[in-house]
Amino acid sequence: MRSRDSINASYVTHAQLKQFGVSDEALADLVGTANGREKIALAYARAMTEKAYEMPAEVVATARQHFSDEELVELAAVVGLFNYINRFNDALGVLPE
């Protein structure tokens, strides 16, 4: 089950991607059009967003097989930053334009 925070984060992210010209079709099938490493990164980002304190072992193990330590640090930093921004904006009631 998706949390309210992850639903809000998805909405904001989709709104931001649309501002960059990403089509509705591409957004609807984001995971379907992703390559192998992108799908692993998306799974890692979803797990980190939903329950960072209970990351599924299989998600972490798969990510470690396909990404270097440096890449995982960068991935976690980007996901963490966007989670922070989304929660900050949610707390202040800021919506994307």
N, C-alpha and C positions, 0 to 999 in steps of 0.2 A: 504494500500500500504506500502510496506517495504521500509525503507530509505536505502540510500547507506551505512551508517554506520552499520545498523543492518545486511545488506548482507555481508559486510566485516567481521563483528564480527562473523557471522555464519561460514564463510569460515575458518577463523583462528581457531575457536573452533573445527570445524570438522577436520582440519588438525592436531590439537593437540590431539584430541581423537584418530585419526588413529595412531598416534605415540605411544599411550598407548595400541594399539592392538584391538580397537573397530572395528568391521567389517563394511563393506559398507552396509550390510543388516540392521544391528542394527542402523546405523546412518540414513538410509533412513526412518526408522519407529520409530524414537526416541520418539515421542509423543504417538504413538500407543502402544508402549510397556511399557510406564510409568504407575505407579499405580496412584490412586486418588490424593494423596498429591503431588506426583511428577508433575502431570499435572497442578495442581494449582500453584506450584512453577515455572513451565515453563511459564505459562500464566503471572504470576507476573513479571518474568524476561523479557519476551518479551515486556510487557507494559512499564516497567521501561527503557528498552533499547531504545524503539521507541519514547516515549514521557513521560519522568519522571515527567515533569511539568504538565501533563494532565492525570494522572493515572485514568483509568476508575473506577468509584465508585464501580461497581459490582466486578471487579477484586480485589480491595482492601478489600471489604466486605467479599468476599469468602476466601481470604487469612487469614483475621482476625478470621474467623470461624474455620480454620483448623490449624493455627499456633499460638504459644504463641508470646507475644511481643518480647521476647528474640530471638525466631526463626526468626521473621520478620526482626529484626535488623541484624541478621547474614546473612539472605538471601539478604537483600538490600546491605549489605557491600560487599558480594561476587560479586553480579551483578555489583555494582558500581566499584569495583576493576577491574574486567575484562573489563568493558566498558572503564575505564581509560587506561588500558594497550593497548587495541585495538586501541583507538584513538591516543595514544602516538606513537605506532608503525606505524599507518597509516600516521601520520604527518611526520615521519622520513623515510617512505618508507620501513620499515622493514617487511619482509615476513617470514612466518614460513619456517623452513628448511625441 
